[in-house]
Amino acid sequence: MSEETLDKIVSLAKRRGFVYPGSEIYGGLANTWDYGPLGVELINNIKQAWRRKFITERTDVVELDSAILLNPKVWEASGHVSNFSDPLTDCKKCKARARADKLIEEWNEEKNTEIFPENWAGEKTPTSDLYEFININKIVCPKCGKLDWTEPKAFNLMFKTEQGVIEGEGTQIYLRPETCQGIFINFKNIQTTSRKKVPFGICQIGKSFRNEITPGNFIFRTREFEQMEMEFFCKPGTEMDWFNYWKDFTYKWFISLGVKEENLRMRDHEADELAFYSNATTDVEYKYPFGWGELCGIASRTDYDLKQHIEFSGKDLSYFDEAAKEKYVPFVIEPSLGVQRTALIVLNDAYTEEEIKEGDTRIVLKLHHTLAPFKMAVLPLSKKLGDDARKVFDLLVQKLGWNIDLDMIGSIGKRYRRQDEIGTPYCITFDFDSLEDSSVTVRDRDTMEQERIKIDDLLHYFIKKFIF
Ligand SMILES: [Zn+2]
């Protein structure tokens, strides 16, 4: 894999209607992307696959869809107002902007030392310390080579906006930077109305916004993205068992979607790397075309969030354990992942160039059945057969309820190639013989083998074939 692979995926994504550059006709808006017809299907299928494993198939997990706009006190309680920031510095010579902590990190890597080991943690590491360190060690601008930085300023990553119609008189609020706080503030509502007993989990899928300084690598890091998060509430003292359980569960979920094991690895955070509220965190990392990077995080968040909300709201968010007759604030395990990042890795793993005969290659997206935008495509061999093919399409789409393509345009060979490129697992060709024998030809995307199947047997055939 290489950067070249990423270019090929970006190009295919645009050509076939998965992902377009955002606001393209106006020259774009940096690092925004719009999801076209097939992209929407892929994204929805990823979310559906996650919901199915994490919610539907379980009896101890429920779902929430909270507002994106929350009372600004939520973000004071969570620590985001004071701590969710990057220390930014500008090169006075060439105007390059950099993260002071990253400059130091890279310097450490280069020198193979860890002289300034602490991670940037908002108020906990004064920006003046970073500034002093940079100047003493002469960490120059990577762009122009000069040492002339401004003193770093903590730049909050939350998007600010105003609620209310009168300019300047509204309340300043934020677009949520994570979905999990909506879960914490609804813990009591959900626990009492769903009658769930601890241990249980609450999931949420939704948009989050972060004013990242260095977005990029296609849809890997964007300022607007969708998260799939679960907060699993458990009794204090049991959190390490649950932490290990959800680590394993999340990893297996990726494997079940056909993600290649050689591209995945687990990385436990070192003690000095842990967020201050966490007593254990593991990242699932993926080997992207641009190198290993974070895919998903599983964090043991202790009782930090609930306790903060108890303090800031003055409400009792503790749990009464009937069986043990004791009251406690639950501990929390959080598997958290990005929908778009998952889309990027499944596209990357699925992208295949195959030589089918000498000098003839095809591009095929070997997507897992459950993720493929179209589960199958119905192709009349000739336009004259369009109406009859349509009947097969109607039968399948109505009985199976899956997204199916009816593709009439182009030679049959070209249509096969198009369906291969967008990852359609099966093509169903209706030809002139079909009028006589009431059968169609089913072509398998991966093996390219063809099979003659009675139209009456199609439903049964596909229900058996499909892996969800
Ligand atoms: Zn510079």
Residues whose N, C-alpha, C, O or C-beta is under 5 A from the ligand:
A	BS01	ZN	C91 K93 C94 K95 A96 C141 K143 C144 G145
